[in-house]
Structure formats: C-alpha cells, structure tokens
Amino acid sequence: MGIDTFRFRISSKILLAFAGMTFTVGNLHAQEVGNAEQGLRVARAVCAECHLVDKVPGEQSPNLIAPTFERIANTPGMNSTALTAALQTSHESMPNIIIKGADLSDVIAYILSMNER
C-alpha cells in the first residue's frame, strides 16, 4: 500500500468518525458558539503542530494524517455538537489534548466559520 493510499484511508476514517459523532451525540445539547477570532489564536497555539488551521487552498496539514480544519468544517453533518464530542474524545492518531470552556467554544466557532455551505 502506498503512502498516499495510507494517508487517504486514515484521513477518511477520521472524517467518518467526526461525521458519525453527529448521530451518536444527537441527544446532547450543543455548546454555545464562541469567538472565531479567538478560536484561531487558540488553534494556532494548540492545534497547528499537526493540523493546517488557516484556510490555505491546496495546502496540507503538517501531519499528513491530520485533516485540515477546512476539511473538518466541510464534512457533511459537521456542527458544534459533533465538534464538541470529537474534541473531548481521545483519538488513536491524535495526542490527548484537552481544550475546555471558552477556548473549546472559540475553536469550534473558528472551525465552523470555515464551512463553505
């Protein structure tokens, strides 16, 4: 299996997990949406080591198995509830980073601001 196929499979699994969470957390109340500008600052400080957090067409994340924030934002069914669940759940390919409170709401607001729909 080539490296591109491996990256695609891992990225696809991560995106499917994010999208699937919209169905599994349907009974949870959505977090209030925060400040997207502050969310970008938090994302650059906490997430940018692995993810491309800025919207840069054609660019990839520094860690090639980590989806860009733009790709996450445009995953079908992505919303604040799904992101809240995803960011508070451990992932095999993601370090155990905990974002809480206003920072969590702000990062979610930033990611959702990249949604093109």
N, C-alpha and C positions, 0 to 999 in steps of 0.2 A: 504494500500500500504506500503510495507516495505521500510526501509531507502535505501537499495541498489537499489531498483526499482526507487525510487525518485531521487537518485544521477544519475543513468543512464539516466533518462528522461531529467534532467536538463543539464547534460553534452552533451547529444545528441543534444539538442536544441541549445546550444551554438556553437557546432561544425557545425551544419547545418547553423546557422547564418553566421559564418565565411565563410563557403564554398559558401553560397548563395551570399555573397558580391562580389565574383569574377564575377558573372553575372551582378550584378547591377552597378558595377563601371567600366565596360568594356571600357567606353569612357574616363576615367581619365588616365592621364599619370602616369606611375609608378615612385615612388620615386627612386632616386639613392640609391643603396645598400651601407651601411656604413661598419663600422669595427665591426666584430663579437666579437672580444675580448672585446672591449669597451662596446658592447651591453650586454655581460654577466655581466659586472660590473654594468651597469645601471639596468639591470633586477634583480640582486641580491639586489640592494638598493631599488628599487621601486616596483617590482612585486612579490618578493619571500614570502611576507607575506601570499599571497593566492595561488600562483602557484608554482609548482615544476619547477624551471628554469634550473636546471642542469640535464643532462642525467643520470638518475639512474634507470636502468631496474627494473621493478616491484614495484617501489615506487609511491606514490600518492601525490598530492598536499596537502599542509597544510589545505586548504579549499577544502573539498571533492567535491564541485560542480565546482571548477575551474579546467579546463583541464590542464594537464602538457604542458609545451612548446613543448616537443617532440610530443605529441599527436596533438597539433595545427599544428606543422610543417608538419606532415604527413597526414593531412586532404586533401582528393582529391581536386585538384584545388587551393590549397593554394599557393599564390605568394605575391610579395611585394605590389601589388596594393590592394589585399584583406586585407592584414595586415594593410596597411596604413589606409584604410577605417575603419576597425574594431577598431584600436587603437585610432581613432579620433571620435568615435561614442559612446554615452552613452549606457550602457547595464544595464538591470534591476538588474542583480546579481553581477555587478562589480562597485566598487567605481568610482567616477568621477575623475580619474587620468589623467592628461594631460602630454603627452610626446611630445616634439617638436624638430624640427630641426635635428641636428646631432644625438641627443640621440634617436630620433624616428628611423632614418635610421639605427643606430647601433643596436637597439633592433630587428628591422626587419631582419637585416643581421644575427644576432645571431640565431633567431628562424629558419630562412630558412637554416642555417648551420646544423640544426638537421634533415633535411629532408633525409630520407633513400633511396629515389629514385634517 
